[in-house]
Amino acid sequence: MSIIEFGKTGLKVERIAFGALPIQRISRAEAVSLLRKAFDGGMTYFDTARGYSDSEEKLCEAFSNQWDKVVLSSKTHAREAAGFWQDLETSLKSLGTDCIDIYQFHNPPFYPRPGGEDGLYDAAIKAKAQGKIRHIGITNHRYDVALEAVESGLYETLQFPYSFLSDAKEVELERLCREKGMGFIAMKALSGGLITNSAAACAWMLENGAAIPIFGIQHEWELDEFLSYIAHPPTLDDQLSAVIEADRKDLQGDFCRACGYCMPCPQGIVINMCARASQLMRRAPASMILSDQGQAMMKQIESCTECGQCSAQCPYGLDTPALLKRNYKDYLEVLDGKPL
């Protein structure tokens, strides 16, 4: 696609990047084969996290002898310094490396800063001085926290949900990162699977700013699709522009991004599936969600007590109980044979 630099870090990567969360769902042999094929096909940036079960171990097996040829980022969910050090040391061991290129605070509800009682930022500075990490980054789903982190000038990279469905203030956030010399890593470039035309997603990203999209890859056919865009970058022509406009009309607004931070539900509702059932039925094969198992999953919405726990934890400020009810109504109408 194109080589791009991470803000002022000096790190240069192929712009199509590998999100390593999904490889925790496949065997070690499958994951290693996928990772090596990605590298051979031109991908040079790989993003993982301590919270992605065995993702780091699989990356280690794929790249332990050639970390100098790729750019690696990982993350810590720690909320205090002791947890930071434990996560970092575990990640270094799991990855088989003595230094992680970009080490990110993983979706904290605040942005760590020097002298904070949590001790997180001071720990990161110390780890950087020790040569265990090269650059300090932060990921977030909360716009306000992300904006504060960018404006603070403390971070070298920001990872934030970003796609052609992003609203004006999120697009402005990416521009602000460029202005301040921060690398911008775009998570959910396919909006949690709701964007089904990856060429449109990539073309829009290439022509709008300097974001580096990380695509979660689990299957070889997915990898082949993204590798084809390295060899032949898609252009934002009339056809792909029409796809984007249709998707915006259909999806922009209050919809579930499937981040999962509202979970678990006290009533056992699978919120990150049920709250976007309408979109899934329109944009993907509906057989799974309309199956007996899918019907049982959706029926669980009837047990919602509107306790508000999910809404309180939603980084997008959604009225999740209302969203669940609206999707359940649509779902029942489809079961009755009515079109969406």
N, C-alpha and C positions, 0 to 999 in steps of 0.2 A: 504494500500500500504506500508507505512512505516512512522514512526515518525521521524521528522527532526527538527533541531534547526535553528532558524533565525539568522545565523551568531553569533555574540557575544551578541545578545539581551537577551538571556536566555529564550526566548519564544520557546516553542515546540509545533508543530502542526502535524496533519495528513497531509501527503504530497499532497494528492488529495484535492484541495481547491475549494471553492465555489465563483465564480464571480457573483456579485449581480446586474450587469447592466441589464440583461434581465428581472428581475422580475418587473421592472417598466412597462412592457408591459402586465402584467396579473393582475387579481383582487387581492385585499388584502387577501381574504380568500385563494385563490390558492397559493399566494406567501408564506403566513405563513405556510400553510400545507407543501409546498415544503421545506422550510427552516428547519422546525422541523424534517421532515423525513431525511434531509441531516445530521442533528446533530445526530439523533438516529442511523443513519447508519454508523457513525464514522467520519464525517467531523468536523473539529474543527476550521478551519480558514475561515473567511468570509470577502470579500473585496467589498467595496462600494465606493461611492463618493458623495459629495454635488451636483454634476452635474447630478446625475442619478435620477432626479425628486423625486418620493416618495419611492425610494429604502430604504433609511434610516428609514422611518416611518414603513415600512413593517418588517424590521429587528428588530425594537423596539418591535413590537407586538409579534414577535416570541421569542425574547430572553431577554426582559427587566428585567426579574427576575433572569437571569442566565448568565450575562456577564462574571462572574468569571470562567465560564466553557468553554468559547470560546475565540479565538483571533480575534480581530476586527481591520480592517484598513479602513480608509476613506481618502478623498483627498480634497484639495482646489484648485480651478482654479485661486485664487487671484494672482494679480501681484504687490500688495503693501500691507503694514501692516494692514491698516484699513480694507481692504477686507478679509484679513486672519482672523482677529478677528471676523468679522461678520460671515464668513463661519463656523469657529470653534464653536462659540456659537450656531449657528443654528443647526449644526450637533449634538452637545451634547444634545440639547433639542429634536431634531427629533429622536435620537437613544435612549433617555431615560437613559443616562449614564453620569457620571461625569468625565470619562476618556476614551480616545481612545488609544488602544494599539500602533498602528502605524499610524501616520498622515503624509500624503505624499503631496508634491507639485506636482500638476497634469499637467504634460507635459509642463513645462515652456520652453521658447525659450533660457533660460540661466539657470545656476544653482545658486540659491540663496546662499549667503555667508555672514559671519559676517561683519557688517559695510557697507553693500550694501545700495545704495540709496533707493532701494525698501523696505528695512526694514523687508523682509520676514523671513530671517533666524534668525534674532534677536528676532522677534516675536515668532518663534517656540521655541527658547531657553527659552524665558520667559514663554510660555505656558507649557513647560516641567517642569520648576521650580515650577509652580503653581499646578502641578499634573493633568493638563487637557489632556496631552498627555504623553505617555511613551517613544516613540521612533520616531525619525525624518527620514522620507524616501522621496524619489523622484521617480516619474515615467517619462518616456520619450520615444519618438519614434525616436529621433535624436541620432544617434550613438555618434557624437562628444560631445554633451552635456552630455550624459550618461557617457562617458569615463572621461570627466573632473570632473564630480560629484564623480565618484568612486575614482579617483586619489586624490581628495581633502581631503579625509578622514573625511569629515563633516557629512556623512550620514550613517545610520545604515542599510538601505535597499534600493535596487534599483528594480523598476519594469520596465521591458523592453520586447518587443516582442521577443519570443524565442521558437523555435520548431526545428524539424529535418530538416527544410528547411533553418535554419540560416546559414549564411556564416562563414568563418573561424574567422573573426575578432569579430563577435558576440559571437561565442563559446569561444573565448579568453576573452571576456568581462565577461562572467559568471565565468571563471576560476580566473580572477583577483579579482572578488568579494569574492570568496572563500579564496583567498590568503590574502585579507585584512580583513576578518572576517565580511563581509557584507552579509546580507540575500539577495538572488536573487529571485524575484517573476516573474514568466514567464507569461506574458500576451500573448494572441493570440497563445496559444499552439496548436490550430488547424488551425492556419494561416487564421483567419477570415472565417472559414468554408470550405476552400479549401482542408484541410486534412480531409478525411472522415472516416479514420480508427482510432478511438480513442485508441484502444488497442496498435497500433503501436506507437502513439504519447506518450502514458504513458510509454510503455516499454523503448523507447528511452530516455525519461526524467529520468527514474529511473536509467539507466545504464550510463548516461553521466552527471556527475557533481552533484550539490546539489540544483538545481532550484526547486522552489515550483510552480507548474502550477496552475493557477486559471482558471477554466473552466466556461464560461458563461452558466448558466442553466436556462431554461424557462419552459421545459416540464418534466413531471414525467418520461417518458421513457428515457430521457437524464440522469436524476439523477440516475435512476436504473442502467444504463450502468456504470456510474462512481463509484457508490457504490459497484458494483460487483468487481471492481479493488482493492478496499480496502480489501475485503475478499479474493480475489484471484489475486494477482498482476501479470500482464502479463509479460512474459519474452521475451527477444529479440531473438527469435528463427529464423530459416531459413525462415519461412513463413513471419513473420513480417518484417524481414530484406529485403526481396524481395519487400514487399509493400513500404517500405521506399525508396529503390533505384528507384523504378518505379515513385514514387511521385517526387523525386528529379529531375529525368530526365525530367519530365513533367512540373514542376513548378518553379524550382530554376531560379533565374535571375530577370529581370525587370517585376514584376507583382504587381498589386494593392493589398495592404493588407487590404483595406476597413476600414481604421482608420477614414476617414471622415474629416480630417483636411483641405482638399482642398475645402470643401463646406462652404457656398453655391456657386454654379456657377452663374455668372451674367446672363447666358442664360438659366438657369433652368435645366441644364443637371444633371442627378443623377449619378455623377461621380463614386461613390463607388460601383455602380452596373454595369454601362456601361463599365467601364475600365477593368472589369474582366469577361466580358460576355463569352469570349472563354473558360475560365476555368470552369465557371458555367455550360455551356452547356455540357462539357465533364464529369463533376464530380457530377452533381446533376440532378434531374428531370428537363428537359428542357421546360416542358409545360408552366411554369409561364413566363419565359423570351421570349418564342415564342408566347405567347398569344397576343391578340389585344392590351392589355395594355402594354405588354412588347415591342411590335413593336413600339408603340407610344413613349415609353421611349427611345428606341434606336435611333429612327429617329431624336430625339432632338439633337443628336450629329452633325447633319448637320448644326445646328445653331452656332457651335463653331467658335469663332472669333480668336482663338489662342492668346487671350489677355495675357496669361502667369500667370494669377493670381493663378491658380491651381498648376502649377509647382513651383511657388515661395513659396507656403504654404505646399508643399509635404515634409514631414520629411525624405523621402527616396530618394529625388532628382530625381524623375521620370520625364521624358518628357511626361506629362500627355496628352496634345493634340495628340501627336503621338500615344500614347497608346490607346486613344479613337478611333482614325481613324483605327488602326490595328484591334481592336476588332469589330468595325462596319463592316469592310470588311469581317472578318470571319463570322459575324452574317448574313450578306446578302447572303453569299455563302451557309450557312446552310438553309436559307429560300428558296434558289433556288434548294435545294435537294442535295447539295454537302457535303460530309463528312468533318469533321474537320481534 
